[in-house]
Structures are given as structure tokens and as C-alpha cells.
């Protein structure tokens, strides 16, 4: 088994899996029916991506595990997702701001991943990028609508931006695994598109009459298995059935 490739694939998969699970909590609770359906479909996009990635990871591992085993039978410290995707949904403005920051980053990540020397990751990026372009557009539209909306919607959106900003530096923090993936022409140098990401979000933020907080120290740890308390609570719900009835099929 190529352990490093397995771990790299797992990082991408965990972002999609955890974010898809978190967004699924909006199903039946959206502010309007159209947005309820939109967020549910967005959640399904991420969960579908996670399924494909985890299936490939299981093949790389070669230990007989399935994508379901990897998703439902790991503990919180075994997950390598970015911290921002595990944060609670809070209000709708917070959910949109989180989607805005993450989707803009993820789109640029997938655009770079299309050049991967790994055929699976290259194909995954080419297929998934179509979904993420919609997520970027959807989140950007709502940033404008809420930011440049009523006094209350503006205040809620600005508050969400302020709270989430400290989680965005983790998008661009590179470690030894990233350096290996770059050297092998498998992965993505996220530092290389940081300026483009900043430009893309600032153009929307400005039009939405919002303000980005000053750059400061950023939260980190998710990709090394150090998470917020929110991940464990979410996994307890997500993994309950499989852990209560091991091997259950449906």
C-alpha cells in the first residue's frame, strides 16, 4: 500500500464527508423551501464525492475495508478534515459564509487537482468541479443578498464572516504530506492560489458591503486529527446505527 497516497486521498474525502453530513442537518429546516432543497442537494454532492474517494482509499489500503467501514468506524482523531467544515450550522448567514469561504477554496483546489499525475484524482476533480462551481455561485449570490440586504441580515452576515475568518488560514497550511504530494505531482500546492482565493472572495465581500477582519493567527489542527468538540458530537449521531448494529446493511 502507498500509505502517503492513502492519507492524502483520505484528507480530501474527509472534507467532503464531514461537510456533507453537516449540511444535511439543514434538511427540513431551511429558511424557505427552495433553499431547503438547495442545501440538501449540496449535501448530497459532497457525500457522493466522499463515497467515491473513500472507495478508492479502501482499495489503496487493501485491508478489506469498505468505504462505509472507513466512514463509520473511525474515531474523531482519525479524521483529517479542515476544521471549518465541522463547525455547527448556527444561523443561515453563518452557513452561507462558511460555504462561501470553503467552496471558493475547494474550486481552486479542484482546478489544480485536474493536473494530478494520479488518474483517479484527476478524473475525480474533472467530474466534481462542475458541482462546486454551482456551490460557489449559490453562496456568492446569498452573500450579496444578505450582506447588502436589511440591517439585520447585514449584521448577521458580518458577524458570521468575523467568526469564521480565523478558520480560513488552515486552507493554505502545508505540511510534509502536502510536500510529498506536490513533489510526486499528485497533489496541490494550496499556497500557490492563496492570492487568487483572496481576490475572488474580496470582490464579493466588497460588493456585499461587508468587511473582512484583519489577518491574524489562524485555527489549525484538523488535518493532523486535532478537532473541535463539535466533530465528536456529530460523529456520535452519524455513526450510531453502524456502531449499534455492526455490519448492518440497508
C-alpha positions, -999 to +999 in steps of 0.1 A: +000+000+000+011+035-007+005+049+028+011+085+018-013+084-011-039+067+011-036+095+037-038+122+010-069+108-005-084+105+030-079+142+036-099+152+006-126+126+014-130+137+050-136+173+039-164+161+017-178+136+041-179+158+072-192+189+053-218+168+036-230+155+069-231+189+085-251+205+056-275+176+057-287+189+091-305+217+072-328+192+055-363+201+067-351+233+084-342+256+055-355+292+057-376+287+026-384+255+006-361+263-023-331+267+000-340+237+020-338+217-013-307+235-024-288+227+007-299+191+007-287+187-028-254+204-020-250+179+009-256+150-015-229+164-038-203+162-011-214+129+003-213+114-033-178+128-037-168+113-003-182+079-013-161+078-044-129+089-026-134+066+003-140+036-020-107+045-037-089+049-003-102+014+007-087-001-025-054+016-018-054+003+018-060-032+007-072-045+041-107-055+030-124-024+044-152-007+025-160+030+022-187+025+048-162+010+073-138+039+069-167+065+072-185+049+102-159+030+122-132+057+128-129+078+158-127+116+157-089+118+159-087+096+128-105+122+107-083+146+087-108+173+076-104+210+078-118+225+110-142+248+092-163+220+077-171+205+111-184+237+127-221+239+136-245+254+112-258+281+136-280+305+116-284+307+078-259+336+074-232+316+092-239+285+070-237+307+038-205+324+049-189+290+057-199+277+023-187+309+006-152+306+021-149+268+017-164+265-018-142+293-032-111+274-019-123+240-029-130+252-065-094+264-069-081+232-053-100+210-078-089+232-107-053+224-097-060+188-090-071+183-126-033+183-134-026+154-110-005+126-123-029+102-104-056+093-129-082+087-103-077+121-086-075+138-120-108+122-130-124+130-097-115+166-100-128+169-135-161+155-125-166+172-092-156+207-103-190+211-121-208+207-088-185+231-069-189+258-095-226+258-086-219+259-049-196+289-054-223+308-073-250+299-048-230+310-018-218+342-035-254+351-045-265+348-009-236+367+004-247+396-018-284+392-009-278+391+029-248+414+031-264+442+011-299+434+024-316+446+056-299+460+086-305+426+104-292+404+075-261+426+071-253+424+108-258+386+108-236+381+078-208+404+090-209+386+124-206+352+105-176+365+085-159+377+116-163+344+134-152+322+105-123+342+093-098+326+118-106+292+103-096+301+067-058+302+071-059+264+075-068+262+038-032+271+029-012+255+057+011+229+041+029+200+058+051+171+049+023+151+033+015+181+011+051+185+001+053+148-008+021+150-030+035+181-047+069+165-054+051+135-069+029+157-090-001+141-073-014+168-051-019+206-049+002+235-037-025+254-020-002+283-012+001+289-049-035+300-053-039+319-020-038+353-037-064+342-062-087+330-035-083+362-016-091+383-047-122+362-055-137+365-021-128+402-016-146+411-048-178+396-035-173+408+001-169+444-011-200+443-033-219+428-004-209+459+017-191+436+041-156+439+056-130+412+061-114+411+095-077+419+099-055+389+092-045+372+125-035+339+139-054+310+123-070+279+138-053+247+128-051+210+137-079+193+117-056+177+092-035+162+120-065+148+138-070+176+163-105+188+162-132+209+178-156+193+202-183+196+175-168+168+154-172+141+181-209+151+187-216+149+150-199+116+146-219+102+175-251+108+155-236+099+121-221+066+132-247+055+157-265+029+135-234+012+123-218+010+157-250-001+174-256-028+148-222-037+134-223-049+098-259-037+093-269-034+056-298-014+042 
